Amino acid sequence: MFDEKDMILEARHVTRRFPAAGGRSLLACNDVNLKMYKGKTLGLVGESGCGKSTFMRFLVSLDTPSEGEILYRGKDITKLKGEELRQNRQNIQMVFQDPFGSFNPKMKVRDIICEPLLNFGRISPSEKDTVAKQFLTMVDLPEDFADRYPHNMSGGQRQRVAIARAIALEPEIIVMDEATCALDVSVQKTIIELIVGLQKEKNITIGFIAHDLGLIQSFAHQIAVMYLGNIVEVLPGDQIDKCAKHPYTQALMGAIFDLNMDFSKKIESIESEAPSPLDVPPGCPFQDRCDHCSEKCRKDHPKLIELEPGHQVACHMFA
């Protein structure tokens, strides 16, 4: 589906364990293997607590995995330190779920947007006004917003400023952690349109964390489904409603309105709760919520296998 020569980032066997009480450990990410391609969007979906944000934090060096490596342009970024790590931050930027929480409330929009550029010596202080207005125009905000403070804007406007700050350093990759979930549906649509437009214009690679399959399938080129720290399915974004195979992916789809807007479709929820990440059963992590669970599922952990180019699934039904 994707040309391997366009791959710019690859996660190999990434695992993250957090120490817990009683000498136990919490397995947040378990042997995660994913690839990101130039100018494409990778959507990472799953329930809260499945490890999505933990994995994406590795990409922007806000945390490091316990095992595995993350290769950006062939270099393992989990091993970077000091000035080399600082310089690499220019290549991978992040837009947080709560833009207000990621801003200094005492800084004007002009300073928020230009701070990364000043930190890396890309501009001089005298250029702030001109540069800030250029980026505000780029994210469809009036130039006079440069003089505003974060509390003087709506949630959608603040998220546009966050996007402007993220693209200021011209990164190759932008990570978006639930960047639209706190916004009204109508505002979500305009923000997604803005993101897609900027991606096409600047050929940016995007990692987008979301709960909403209906939203993510509308613009993601590839979708990875995560459950209790495990990638259970990877497939093309425009084929999720037709080709999804894993019982968990199908359950997620059953819990939302039909992706083709067929409102006669009954919405079905998963009645049971996911087990604690401190007490994941041996074998398939989805076994206690799956109607197709067999004895093999309770003993052996399924591995991702390729069903066809661009489509992988971790389920014993397809092994």
Secondary structure, DSSP 4 states (H G I P E B T S, - for coil): ---GGGEEEEEEEEEEEEE-GGG-EEEEEEEEEEEEETT-EEEEE-STTSSHHHHHHHHTTSS--SEEEEEETTEEGGG--HHHHHHHTTTEEEE-S-HHHHS-TTS-HHHHHHHHHHHTTSS-GGGHHHHHHHHHHHTT--GGGGG--GGGS-HHHHHHHHHHHHHTT--SEEEEESTTTTS-HHHHHHHHHHHHHHHHHHT-EEEEEES-HHHHTTT-SEEEEEETTEEEEEEEGGGHHHH--SHHHHHHHHTS--TT--TTSPP----SPPPPTTSPPSS-TTGGG-TT--HHHHHS----EEEETTEEE--GGG-
